[in-house]
């Protein structure tokens, strides 16, 4: 839907709407201040509106007044603007009301399903009861992504503690200065996800044949994984550690730092 041809047309609509309020003391400066444009721009637009037969100047009670065509113009544009706004809101409400999950079995439109988080992934099925539920919007086969509507309840997720192994910066020896036996002992606790932040940290994972799950946007990825109930081990170099801890503290996620 195209309501205004350009920004100038929208500015004229705003000026017409302001004049429609019938303020007898309305000044061009008042309009300029409210719209964030210059007085000169207001003056030029009013001249154009007068030439178009939409505004009259110098009436008895008001400095500016809408003509009949001006009134019709404002009404038409306002209705079109409201219609467009309503359509956008409808679309955005749709975004809020649908949610994707992985179908744990063949699902059919209209079925009620239960929602469970496994390994950080949301699954939907008809048998494994939980505290959260939804309705299937369209058919999906097992393993496919399924569209869900009418979500309700709450998925119980307990964020797990994040362990950060702090690696000395290269100026202090980098990976060579680390206690590898201590690192191996920490790693043996079977974490769900591994993150890396810094070159020396990557050198350690390479040495121990550990393949990291993420090494870019590590702080954000760590928070996201922990919020989904996954345990995370992060190898971070020196002051880079604070990038991770700052994000974790914002989210209220518990963490510990191991100096190695």
C-alpha positions as CSV (number, residue, x, y, z in Angstrom):
1,X,0.0,0.0,0.0
2,X,1.5,3.3,-1.1
3,X,0.1,6.2,1.0
4,X,2.4,9.0,0.3
5,X,4.5,9.5,-2.8
6,X,7.5,10.8,-0.9
7,X,8.5,12.4,2.4
8,X,7.3,15.8,1.2
9,X,3.8,14.5,0.8
10,X,3.8,13.1,4.4
11,X,5.1,16.5,5.7
12,X,2.2,18.2,3.9
13,X,-0.2,15.7,5.6
14,X,1.3,16.6,9.0
15,X,0.8,20.3,8.4
16,X,-2.8,19.8,7.2
17,X,-3.4,17.7,10.4
18,X,-2.0,20.5,12.5
19,X,-4.1,23.2,10.8
20,X,-7.2,20.9,11.3
21,X,-6.8,21.4,15.1
22,X,-8.1,25.0,14.5
23,X,-5.7,26.7,16.9
24,X,-6.3,30.5,16.4
25,X,-2.8,31.3,17.6
26,X,-1.1,28.7,15.4
27,X,2.2,30.0,14.0
28,X,4.5,28.6,11.4
29,X,7.3,28.4,14.0
30,X,5.0,26.2,16.1
31,X,4.5,23.8,13.2
32,X,8.2,23.8,12.4
33,X,9.2,23.0,16.0
34,X,6.7,20.1,16.2
35,X,7.7,18.6,12.9
36,X,11.4,19.2,13.2
37,X,11.7,21.2,10.1
38,X,12.6,24.8,9.3
39,X,10.1,27.7,9.3
40,X,11.0,28.3,5.6
41,X,10.0,24.7,4.8
42,X,6.7,25.2,6.6
43,X,6.1,28.4,4.7
44,X,6.8,26.8,1.3
45,X,4.6,23.8,2.1
46,X,1.7,26.1,3.1
47,X,2.0,28.1,-0.1
48,X,1.9,24.8,-2.0
49,X,-1.2,23.7,0.0
50,X,-2.9,27.0,-0.8
51,X,-2.1,26.7,-4.5
52,X,-3.6,23.2,-4.4
53,X,-6.8,24.5,-2.9
54,X,-6.4,22.7,0.4
55,X,-5.7,25.6,2.8
56,X,-7.1,29.1,3.1
57,X,-5.2,32.0,4.6
58,X,-6.6,35.0,6.5
59,X,-10.0,33.8,7.7
60,X,-11.7,35.8,10.5
61,X,-11.1,33.5,13.4
62,X,-8.1,31.4,12.2
63,X,-4.8,32.3,10.5
64,X,-5.0,29.1,8.5
65,X,-8.1,27.0,7.7
66,X,-8.7,23.8,5.7
67,X,-10.9,24.0,2.7
68,X,-13.5,21.3,2.0
69,X,-10.9,19.6,-0.3
70,X,-8.4,19.9,2.5
71,X,-10.7,18.2,5.0
72,X,-11.4,15.4,2.5
73,X,-7.7,15.0,1.9
74,X,-6.8,14.7,5.6
75,X,-9.6,12.2,6.2
76,X,-8.6,10.1,3.2
77,X,-4.9,10.1,4.1
78,X,-5.6,9.4,7.8
79,X,-7.8,6.4,6.9
80,X,-5.2,5.0,4.5
81,X,-2.5,5.5,7.2
82,X,-4.6,3.7,9.8
83,X,-5.3,0.9,7.4
84,X,-1.6,0.5,6.7
85,X,-0.7,0.7,10.4
86,X,-3.4,-1.9,11.2
87,X,-2.0,-4.3,8.6
88,X,1.6,-3.9,10.0
89,X,0.3,-4.6,13.6
90,X,-1.5,-7.6,12.4
91,X,1.7,-8.9,10.8
92,X,3.7,-8.2,13.9
93,X,1.2,-9.9,16.1
94,X,1.5,-12.9,13.9
95,X,5.3,-12.9,14.6
96,X,4.5,-13.0,18.3
97,X,1.9,-15.8,18.1
98,X,3.8,-18.4,16.1
99,X,6.9,-20.3,17.1
100,X,9.1,-23.0,15.4
101,X,10.1,-26.3,17.0
102,X,11.3,-29.7,15.8
103,X,8.6,-32.3,15.4
104,X,9.6,-35.3,17.6
105,X,7.0,-37.4,15.7
106,X,4.6,-36.9,12.8
107,X,2.3,-34.0,13.8
108,X,-1.0,-32.8,12.3
109,X,-2.8,-29.5,12.1
110,X,-4.9,-28.8,15.1
111,X,-3.2,-31.2,17.5
112,X,-2.1,-30.1,20.9
113,X,1.5,-30.8,21.6
114,X,3.9,-30.6,24.6
115,X,7.1,-28.6,24.4
116,X,10.5,-29.7,25.7
117,X,14.0,-28.4,25.5
118,X,16.6,-31.0,24.7
119,X,20.3,-30.1,24.1
120,X,19.2,-26.5,23.5
121,X,16.7,-27.4,20.9
122,X,12.9,-27.0,21.3
123,X,10.9,-30.2,20.5
124,X,7.2,-30.8,20.1
125,X,5.3,-34.1,20.6
126,X,2.0,-35.4,21.8
127,X,3.1,-37.7,24.6
128,X,6.0,-36.3,26.6
129,X,3.9,-34.0,28.9
130,X,5.6,-30.8,30.2
131,X,4.7,-27.4,31.6
132,X,4.4,-25.8,28.1
133,X,2.0,-26.6,25.3
134,X,1.0,-25.3,21.8
135,X,-1.2,-26.1,18.9
136,X,0.1,-27.4,15.5
137,X,-0.5,-24.9,12.8
138,X,0.3,-27.1,9.8
139,X,1.3,-30.8,9.3
140,X,4.9,-31.8,9.8
141,X,6.8,-35.1,9.6
142,X,9.1,-36.3,12.4
143,X,12.4,-34.3,12.3
144,X,10.9,-31.4,10.4
145,X,10.4,-27.9,11.7
146,X,6.8,-27.4,12.7
147,X,4.9,-24.1,13.1
148,X,3.1,-23.7,16.5
149,X,0.4,-21.3,17.6
150,X,-1.5,-20.6,20.8
151,X,1.5,-21.2,23.0
152,X,0.9,-21.6,26.7
153,X,2.5,-22.6,30.0
154,X,6.3,-22.4,30.7
155,X,9.2,-24.5,29.7
156,X,11.3,-25.2,32.7
157,X,14.9,-24.5,31.9
158,X,17.6,-24.3,34.6
159,X,20.6,-22.3,33.4
160,X,23.8,-24.2,34.1
161,X,27.0,-22.7,35.4
162,X,29.6,-21.5,32.9
163,X,33.2,-22.4,33.5
164,X,35.8,-20.1,32.0
165,X,39.5,-21.2,31.7
166,X,41.6,-18.0,31.7
167,X,44.6,-18.3,29.5
168,X,47.7,-16.0,30.0
169,X,48.2,-13.5,27.1
170,X,51.1,-14.3,24.7
171,X,53.3,-11.7,26.5
172,X,53.0,-13.9,29.6
173,X,53.6,-17.2,27.8
174,X,50.3,-17.9,26.2
175,X,49.4,-21.5,25.9
176,X,52.9,-22.6,26.9
177,X,52.4,-21.2,30.3
178,X,49.3,-23.2,31.0
179,X,48.9,-26.3,33.2
180,X,47.6,-28.7,30.6
181,X,46.9,-31.5,33.1
182,X,44.6,-29.1,35.0
183,X,42.9,-28.1,31.8
184,X,42.3,-31.7,30.8
185,X,40.8,-32.4,34.2
186,X,38.4,-29.5,33.8
187,X,37.5,-30.5,30.3
188,X,36.8,-34.1,31.4
189,X,33.6,-32.9,33.2
190,X,31.7,-33.4,29.9
191,X,30.4,-29.9,28.9
192,X,27.6,-29.5,26.3
193,X,29.3,-26.7,24.5
194,X,32.9,-25.4,24.1
195,X,33.8,-21.8,23.3
196,X,37.1,-20.1,22.4
197,X,38.1,-16.5,22.6
198,X,41.6,-15.6,21.5
199,X,44.4,-17.1,19.5
200,X,46.2,-18.7,22.5
201,X,43.0,-20.2,23.6
202,X,42.6,-21.8,20.1
203,X,46.1,-23.1,20.3
204,X,45.2,-25.0,23.5
205,X,42.1,-26.6,21.9
206,X,44.1,-27.6,18.9
207,X,46.8,-29.2,21.2
208,X,44.1,-31.2,23.1
209,X,42.2,-32.1,19.9
210,X,39.1,-30.2,21.2
211,X,36.8,-28.8,18.5
212,X,35.1,-25.7,19.7
213,X,31.4,-25.1,19.1
214,X,31.9,-21.4,18.7
215,X,34.9,-19.0,18.5
216,X,33.1,-15.9,17.1
217,X,30.7,-13.9,19.1
218,X,31.7,-16.2,21.9
219,X,30.3,-14.1,24.8
220,X,26.8,-13.9,23.2
221,X,26.9,-17.6,22.2
222,X,27.9,-18.6,25.7
223,X,24.9,-16.7,27.2
224,X,22.5,-18.1,24.7
225,X,23.6,-21.7,25.3
226,X,23.6,-21.3,29.1
227,X,20.0,-19.9,29.0
228,X,18.9,-22.9,27.1
229,X,20.2,-25.2,29.9
230,X,23.5,-26.2,28.4
231,X,26.8,-26.4,30.3
232,X,29.5,-24.3,28.7
233,X,33.3,-24.3,29.0
234,X,35.0,-21.2,27.6
235,X,38.7,-20.9,26.9
236,X,39.5,-17.1,27.0
237,X,42.7,-15.2,26.9
238,X,43.6,-12.6,29.5
239,X,41.4,-9.5,29.6
240,X,39.1,-11.0,26.9
241,X,37.6,-12.9,29.7
242,X,35.6,-9.8,30.8
243,X,33.8,-9.9,27.4
244,X,32.2,-13.1,28.5
245,X,31.7,-12.3,32.2
246,X,30.1,-8.9,31.4
247,X,27.5,-10.7,29.3
248,X,26.9,-13.4,31.8
249,X,26.4,-10.9,34.6
250,X,23.8,-8.9,32.6
251,X,21.8,-12.2,32.2
252,X,22.3,-13.2,35.8
253,X,24.1,-16.4,34.8
254,X,26.4,-18.0,37.3
255,X,30.0,-18.6,36.3
256,X,33.4,-19.5,37.7
257,X,36.9,-18.7,36.4
258,X,39.8,-21.1,36.5
259,X,43.3,-19.7,36.2
260,X,45.5,-22.1,34.3
